[in-house]
Amino acid sequence: MKKPIATPSRTKEILETHGMFAKKNYGQNFLIESGIVDKIARHAVLSDHCVVFEIGPGIGALTQYLCEYAKKVVSFEIDERLPAVLADTLQEYENFELVMRDFLEIDLNEWCRTYRKEGYDVVIAANLPYYITTPILFKIFESKADVAAITVMMQKEVADRMQAGPGKKDYGALSLAVQYYSHPEIVVNVPPSCFMPQPKVGSSVISLKRYEKPVVDVDDEKLMFKIIRASFNQRRKTLANGLNNFGGMGLTKEQIQQCIEALGVPENVRGEALSQFAQLSNIIGAAK
């Protein structure tokens, strides 16, 4: 590596050279702490035969370190200003490929199959804008693409929700969805001072190691997530009332109550205290 991009002086130099600025509508905040960037890359790259799909390379601060450790880095970008910038900042790396497409619109399964056929592990890494974190993650999870792990920077509040357990104030639908598909672990917390311009909130890097198959057996995933959404739609209500108010799942209130009781939990339990949503969805599915 000739010169790290993730420093205040180098970042300013690149932005001034290319007449660039951070676009608010793209949620751009450039990382200027090379130690943090190196840590993200080392967690993201699982092996020496790893292909990284990077979402939003920016001016190449994280991309640079990913290229150092991975066999190949494929970065997806929508900002039309960046091809010229990245051709400059990443010119020393022959294992870098820029794809000017919206990651939310690509066929992730097809992209993964291409590299998996060649024997590569596929991982995803990103410094995600806060507004698009959840849509990106759900696209990855719901596609069931053969992605080994996801390492992303995101708003600290969102990362905390992802790893929260039952009974915690941050526990909710996002916690359950992420933990159904993966094991979440916060790698490092990142203060606003590590970015240019500085965001108003802190960030966290979270590692999501994908399960080869879910740790619980679910007969109908769509029904389970419908139950989860209903359970947290009105947190103050009991689980039975929440499910009934959300449309009843095709059952009467009495039948819903019976299904909850079959779990062996108190009849007035709230969704925020429950962890057995897979079992509940199987019971409700059988009762319909």
Contacts in CASP RR format, 6 or more apart in sequence:
PFRMAT RR
TARGET T0000
AUTHOR 0000-0000-0000
METHOD contacts of the structure
MODEL  1
MKKPIATPSRTKEILETHGMFAKKNYGQNFLIESGIVDKIARHAVLSDHC
VVFEIGPGIGALTQYLCEYAKKVVSFEIDERLPAVLADTLQEYENFELVM
RDFLEIDLNEWCRTYRKEGYDVVIAANLPYYITTPILFKIFESKADVAAI
TVMMQKEVADRMQAGPGKKDYGALSLAVQYYSHPEIVVNVPPSCFMPQPK
VGSSVISLKRYEKPVVDVDDEKLMFKIIRASFNQRRKTLANGLNNFGGMG
LTKEQIQQCIEALGVPENVRGEALSQFAQLSNIIGAAK
1 64 0 8 1.000
1 65 0 8 1.000
1 68 0 8 1.000
1 92 0 8 1.000
2 92 0 8 1.000
3 10 0 8 1.000
4 10 0 8 1.000
4 34 0 8 1.000
4 37 0 8 1.000
4 61 0 8 1.000
4 64 0 8 1.000
5 11 0 8 1.000
5 14 0 8 1.000
5 59 0 8 1.000
5 60 0 8 1.000
5 61 0 8 1.000
5 64 0 8 1.000
5 89 0 8 1.000
6 30 0 8 1.000
6 31 0 8 1.000
6 32 0 8 1.000
6 33 0 8 1.000
6 34 0 8 1.000
6 35 0 8 1.000
6 36 0 8 1.000
6 37 0 8 1.000
6 61 0 8 1.000
6 62 0 8 1.000
6 64 0 8 1.000
7 32 0 8 1.000
7 34 0 8 1.000
8 32 0 8 1.000
8 196 0 8 1.000
11 30 0 8 1.000
11 32 0 8 1.000
11 59 0 8 1.000
11 61 0 8 1.000
11 196 0 8 1.000
12 196 0 8 1.000
14 20 0 8 1.000
14 59 0 8 1.000
14 85 0 8 1.000
14 88 0 8 1.000
14 89 0 8 1.000
15 21 0 8 1.000
15 30 0 8 1.000
15 59 0 8 1.000
17 88 0 8 1.000
18 81 0 8 1.000
18 84 0 8 1.000
18 85 0 8 1.000
18 88 0 8 1.000
20 59 0 8 1.000
20 81 0 8 1.000
20 85 0 8 1.000
22 28 0 8 1.000
22 29 0 8 1.000
22 30 0 8 1.000
22 196 0 8 1.000
22 197 0 8 1.000
23 79 0 8 1.000
26 78 0 8 1.000
26 79 0 8 1.000
26 129 0 8 1.000
27 129 0 8 1.000
27 130 0 8 1.000
27 131 0 8 1.000
28 58 0 8 1.000
28 79 0 8 1.000
28 129 0 8 1.000
29 127 0 8 1.000
29 195 0 8 1.000
29 196 0 8 1.000
29 197 0 8 1.000
29 198 0 8 1.000
29 199 0 8 1.000
30 58 0 8 1.000
30 59 0 8 1.000
30 61 0 8 1.000
30 195 0 8 1.000
30 196 0 8 1.000
31 37 0 8 1.000
31 61 0 8 1.000
31 62 0 8 1.000
31 127 0 8 1.000
31 153 0 8 1.000
31 194 0 8 1.000
31 195 0 8 1.000
32 61 0 8 1.000
32 194 0 8 1.000
32 195 0 8 1.000
32 196 0 8 1.000
33 190 0 8 1.000
33 194 0 8 1.000
34 61 0 8 1.000
36 188 0 8 1.000
36 190 0 8 1.000
36 194 0 8 1.000
36 205 0 8 1.000
37 61 0 8 1.000
37 62 0 8 1.000
37 64 0 8 1.000
37 65 0 8 1.000
38 65 0 8 1.000
39 187 0 8 1.000
39 188 0 8 1.000
39 205 0 8 1.000
40 62 0 8 1.000
40 65 0 8 1.000
40 125 0 8 1.000
40 127 0 8 1.000
40 151 0 8 1.000
40 153 0 8 1.000
40 187 0 8 1.000
40 188 0 8 1.000
40 205 0 8 1.000
41 62 0 8 1.000
41 65 0 8 1.000
41 66 0 8 1.000
41 68 0 8 1.000
41 69 0 8 1.000
41 125 0 8 1.000
42 65 0 8 1.000
42 69 0 8 1.000
43 151 0 8 1.000
43 187 0 8 1.000
43 205 0 8 1.000
43 207 0 8 1.000
44 52 0 8 1.000
44 66 0 8 1.000
44 70 0 8 1.000
44 123 0 8 1.000
44 124 0 8 1.000
44 125 0 8 1.000
44 149 0 8 1.000
44 151 0 8 1.000
45 52 0 8 1.000
45 66 0 8 1.000
45 69 0 8 1.000
45 70 0 8 1.000
45 123 0 8 1.000
46 121 0 8 1.000
46 123 0 8 1.000
46 148 0 8 1.000
46 149 0 8 1.000
47 121 0 8 1.000
48 71 0 8 1.000
49 71 0 8 1.000
49 119 0 8 1.000
49 120 0 8 1.000
49 121 0 8 1.000
50 69 0 8 1.000
50 70 0 8 1.000
50 71 0 8 1.000
50 120 0 8 1.000
50 121 0 8 1.000
50 122 0 8 1.000
50 123 0 8 1.000
51 70 0 8 1.000
51 71 0 8 1.000
51 72 0 8 1.000
51 73 0 8 1.000
51 74 0 8 1.000
51 115 0 8 1.000
51 120 0 8 1.000
51 121 0 8 1.000
51 122 0 8 1.000
51 123 0 8 1.000
52 66 0 8 1.000
52 70 0 8 1.000
52 72 0 8 1.000
52 73 0 8 1.000
52 74 0 8 1.000
52 123 0 8 1.000
52 124 0 8 1.000
52 125 0 8 1.000
53 74 0 8 1.000
53 75 0 8 1.000
53 76 0 8 1.000
53 103 0 8 1.000
53 111 0 8 1.000
53 122 0 8 1.000
53 123 0 8 1.000
53 124 0 8 1.000
53 125 0 8 1.000
53 147 0 8 1.000
54 62 0 8 1.000
54 63 0 8 1.000
54 66 0 8 1.000
54 73 0 8 1.000
54 74 0 8 1.000
54 75 0 8 1.000
54 76 0 8 1.000
54 124 0 8 1.000
54 125 0 8 1.000
54 126 0 8 1.000
55 75 0 8 1.000
55 76 0 8 1.000
55 103 0 8 1.000
55 124 0 8 1.000
55 125 0 8 1.000
55 126 0 8 1.000
55 128 0 8 1.000
55 136 0 8 1.000
55 152 0 8 1.000
56 75 0 8 1.000
56 76 0 8 1.000
56 77 0 8 1.000
56 78 0 8 1.000
56 79 0 8 1.000
56 103 0 8 1.000
56 126 0 8 1.000
56 127 0 8 1.000
57 63 0 8 1.000
57 75 0 8 1.000
57 77 0 8 1.000
57 82 0 8 1.000
57 86 0 8 1.000
57 98 0 8 1.000
58 77 0 8 1.000
58 79 0 8 1.000
58 82 0 8 1.000
58 85 0 8 1.000
58 86 0 8 1.000
59 82 0 8 1.000
59 85 0 8 1.000
59 86 0 8 1.000
59 89 0 8 1.000
60 85 0 8 1.000
60 86 0 8 1.000
60 89 0 8 1.000
60 90 0 8 1.000
62 125 0 8 1.000
62 126 0 8 1.000
62 127 0 8 1.000
63 73 0 8 1.000
63 75 0 8 1.000
63 86 0 8 1.000
63 90 0 8 1.000
63 96 0 8 1.000
64 89 0 8 1.000
64 90 0 8 1.000
64 93 0 8 1.000
66 73 0 8 1.000
66 125 0 8 1.000
67 73 0 8 1.000
67 90 0 8 1.000
67 93 0 8 1.000
67 95 0 8 1.000
67 96 0 8 1.000
70 95 0 8 1.000
71 95 0 8 1.000
71 120 0 8 1.000
72 95 0 8 1.000
72 96 0 8 1.000
72 97 0 8 1.000
72 115 0 8 1.000
72 120 0 8 1.000
73 93 0 8 1.000
73 95 0 8 1.000
73 96 0 8 1.000
73 97 0 8 1.000
74 97 0 8 1.000
74 99 0 8 1.000
74 111 0 8 1.000
75 86 0 8 1.000
75 96 0 8 1.000
75 97 0 8 1.000
75 98 0 8 1.000
75 99 0 8 1.000
76 99 0 8 1.000
76 101 0 8 1.000
76 102 0 8 1.000
76 103 0 8 1.000
76 106 0 8 1.000
77 83 0 8 1.000
77 86 0 8 1.000
77 98 0 8 1.000
77 99 0 8 1.000
77 100 0 8 1.000
78 100 0 8 1.000
78 101 0 8 1.000
78 102 0 8 1.000
80 100 0 8 1.000
82 98 0 8 1.000
83 98 0 8 1.000
83 100 0 8 1.000
86 96 0 8 1.000
86 98 0 8 1.000
90 96 0 8 1.000
99 106 0 8 1.000
103 136 0 8 1.000
103 139 0 8 1.000
104 132 0 8 1.000
104 135 0 8 1.000
104 136 0 8 1.000
104 139 0 8 1.000
108 139 0 8 1.000
108 140 0 8 1.000
108 143 0 8 1.000
108 145 0 8 1.000
108 147 0 8 1.000
109 143 0 8 1.000
109 144 0 8 1.000
109 145 0 8 1.000
109 146 0 8 1.000
111 145 0 8 1.000
112 122 0 8 1.000
112 145 0 8 1.000
112 146 0 8 1.000
112 147 0 8 1.000
113 146 0 8 1.000
115 122 0 8 1.000
116 122 0 8 1.000
116 146 0 8 1.000
121 148 0 8 1.000
122 145 0 8 1.000
122 146 0 8 1.000
122 147 0 8 1.000
122 148 0 8 1.000
123 147 0 8 1.000
123 148 0 8 1.000
123 149 0 8 1.000
123 150 0 8 1.000
123 151 0 8 1.000
124 140 0 8 1.000
124 147 0 8 1.000
124 149 0 8 1.000
124 150 0 8 1.000
124 151 0 8 1.000
124 152 0 8 1.000
125 150 0 8 1.000
125 151 0 8 1.000
125 152 0 8 1.000
126 136 0 8 1.000
126 151 0 8 1.000
126 152 0 8 1.000
126 153 0 8 1.000
127 152 0 8 1.000
127 153 0 8 1.000
128 136 0 8 1.000
128 152 0 8 1.000
128 153 0 8 1.000
128 154 0 8 1.000
130 154 0 8 1.000
130 155 0 8 1.000
130 158 0 8 1.000
130 199 0 8 1.000
130 201 0 8 1.000
133 152 0 8 1.000
133 154 0 8 1.000
133 155 0 8 1.000
133 158 0 8 1.000
134 158 0 8 1.000
134 174 0 8 1.000
136 152 0 8 1.000
137 150 0 8 1.000
137 152 0 8 1.000
137 178 0 8 1.000
137 208 0 8 1.000
138 177 0 8 1.000
140 147 0 8 1.000
140 150 0 8 1.000
141 177 0 8 1.000
141 178 0 8 1.000
141 181 0 8 1.000
141 182 0 8 1.000
147 210 0 8 1.000
148 209 0 8 1.000
148 210 0 8 1.000
149 207 0 8 1.000
149 208 0 8 1.000
149 209 0 8 1.000
149 210 0 8 1.000
150 182 0 8 1.000
150 207 0 8 1.000
150 208 0 8 1.000
150 210 0 8 1.000
151 187 0 8 1.000
151 205 0 8 1.000
151 206 0 8 1.000
151 207 0 8 1.000
151 208 0 8 1.000
152 205 0 8 1.000
152 206 0 8 1.000
152 208 0 8 1.000
153 190 0 8 1.000
153 203 0 8 1.000
153 204 0 8 1.000
153 205 0 8 1.000
154 203 0 8 1.000
154 204 0 8 1.000
154 206 0 8 1.000
155 201 0 8 1.000
155 202 0 8 1.000
155 203 0 8 1.000
155 204 0 8 1.000
156 189 0 8 1.000
156 201 0 8 1.000
156 202 0 8 1.000
156 203 0 8 1.000
156 204 0 8 1.000
157 170 0 8 1.000
157 201 0 8 1.000
158 174 0 8 1.000
159 184 0 8 1.000
159 186 0 8 1.000
159 203 0 8 1.000
159 204 0 8 1.000
159 205 0 8 1.000
159 206 0 8 1.000
160 170 0 8 1.000
160 186 0 8 1.000
160 204 0 8 1.000
161 170 0 8 1.000
161 171 0 8 1.000
161 172 0 8 1.000
161 174 0 8 1.000
161 175 0 8 1.000
162 174 0 8 1.000
162 175 0 8 1.000
162 178 0 8 1.000
162 179 0 8 1.000
162 184 0 8 1.000
162 206 0 8 1.000
162 208 0 8 1.000
163 175 0 8 1.000
163 178 0 8 1.000
163 179 0 8 1.000
163 184 0 8 1.000
163 185 0 8 1.000
163 186 0 8 1.000
163 206 0 8 1.000
164 170 0 8 1.000
164 171 0 8 1.000
164 172 0 8 1.000
164 175 0 8 1.000
165 171 0 8 1.000
165 175 0 8 1.000
165 179 0 8 1.000
165 275 0 8 1.000
166 272 0 8 1.000
166 273 0 8 1.000
166 274 0 8 1.000
166 275 0 8 1.000
167 272 0 8 1.000
167 273 0 8 1.000
171 272 0 8 1.000
172 228 0 8 1.000
172 232 0 8 1.000
172 272 0 8 1.000
173 225 0 8 1.000
173 228 0 8 1.000
173 229 0 8 1.000
173 231 0 8 1.000
173 232 0 8 1.000
176 228 0 8 1.000
176 277 0 8 1.000
177 225 0 8 1.000
177 228 0 8 1.000
178 184 0 8 1.000
178 208 0 8 1.000
180 214 0 8 1.000
180 215 0 8 1.000
180 216 0 8 1.000
180 278 0 8 1.000
181 208 0 8 1.000
181 210 0 8 1.000
181 211 0 8 1.000
181 214 0 8 1.000
182 208 0 8 1.000
182 209 0 8 1.000
182 210 0 8 1.000
182 211 0 8 1.000
183 208 0 8 1.000
183 209 0 8 1.000
183 211 0 8 1.000
184 206 0 8 1.000
184 207 0 8 1.000
184 208 0 8 1.000
185 206 0 8 1.000
185 207 0 8 1.000
185 209 0 8 1.000
186 204 0 8 1.000
186 205 0 8 1.000
186 206 0 8 1.000
186 207 0 8 1.000
187 204 0 8 1.000
187 205 0 8 1.000
187 206 0 8 1.000
187 207 0 8 1.000
188 204 0 8 1.000
188 205 0 8 1.000
189 202 0 8 1.000
189 203 0 8 1.000
189 204 0 8 1.000
189 205 0 8 1.000
190 202 0 8 1.000
190 203 0 8 1.000
190 204 0 8 1.000
190 205 0 8 1.000
191 202 0 8 1.000
191 203 0 8 1.000
192 198 0 8 1.000
192 199 0 8 1.000
192 200 0 8 1.000
192 201 0 8 1.000
192 202 0 8 1.000
192 203 0 8 1.000
194 203 0 8 1.000
195 203 0 8 1.000
214 278 0 8 1.000
216 278 0 8 1.000
216 279 0 8 1.000
217 278 0 8 1.000
217 282 0 8 1.000
218 224 0 8 1.000
218 278 0 8 1.000
218 281 0 8 1.000
218 282 0 8 1.000
219 281 0 8 1.000
219 282 0 8 1.000
219 285 0 8 1.000
219 286 0 8 1.000
220 281 0 8 1.000
220 282 0 8 1.000
220 285 0 8 1.000
223 249 0 8 1.000
223 281 0 8 1.000
223 284 0 8 1.000
223 285 0 8 1.000
224 277 0 8 1.000
224 278 0 8 1.000
224 281 0 8 1.000
226 246 0 8 1.000
226 249 0 8 1.000
227 243 0 8 1.000
227 249 0 8 1.000
227 277 0 8 1.000
227 280 0 8 1.000
227 281 0 8 1.000
227 284 0 8 1.000
228 277 0 8 1.000
229 246 0 8 1.000
230 242 0 8 1.000
230 243 0 8 1.000
230 245 0 8 1.000
230 246 0 8 1.000
230 247 0 8 1.000
230 248 0 8 1.000
230 249 0 8 1.000
231 239 0 8 1.000
231 242 0 8 1.000
231 243 0 8 1.000
231 271 0 8 1.000
231 274 0 8 1.000
231 277 0 8 1.000
232 271 0 8 1.000
232 272 0 8 1.000
233 242 0 8 1.000
233 245 0 8 1.000
233 246 0 8 1.000
234 241 0 8 1.000
234 242 0 8 1.000
234 245 0 8 1.000
235 270 0 8 1.000
235 271 0 8 1.000
235 272 0 8 1.000
236 270 0 8 1.000
237 245 0 8 1.000
237 270 0 8 1.000
238 267 0 8 1.000
238 268 0 8 1.000
238 269 0 8 1.000
238 270 0 8 1.000
239 260 0 8 1.000
239 269 0 8 1.000
239 270 0 8 1.000
239 271 0 8 1.000
239 274 0 8 1.000
240 253 0 8 1.000
240 256 0 8 1.000
240 257 0 8 1.000
240 260 0 8 1.000
240 267 0 8 1.000
240 268 0 8 1.000
243 249 0 8 1.000
243 256 0 8 1.000
244 253 0 8 1.000
244 256 0 8 1.000
248 256 0 8 1.000
249 256 0 8 1.000
249 284 0 8 1.000
249 285 0 8 1.000
249 288 0 8 1.000
250 288 0 8 1.000
251 259 0 8 1.000
251 284 0 8 1.000
251 287 0 8 1.000
251 288 0 8 1.000
255 287 0 8 1.000
256 284 0 8 1.000
257 267 0 8 1.000
258 287 0 8 1.000
259 280 0 8 1.000
259 283 0 8 1.000
259 284 0 8 1.000
259 287 0 8 1.000
260 267 0 8 1.000
260 269 0 8 1.000
260 280 0 8 1.000
261 267 0 8 1.000
262 283 0 8 1.000
263 276 0 8 1.000
263 279 0 8 1.000
263 280 0 8 1.000
263 283 0 8 1.000
265 274 0 8 1.000
265 276 0 8 1.000
274 280 0 8 1.000
END
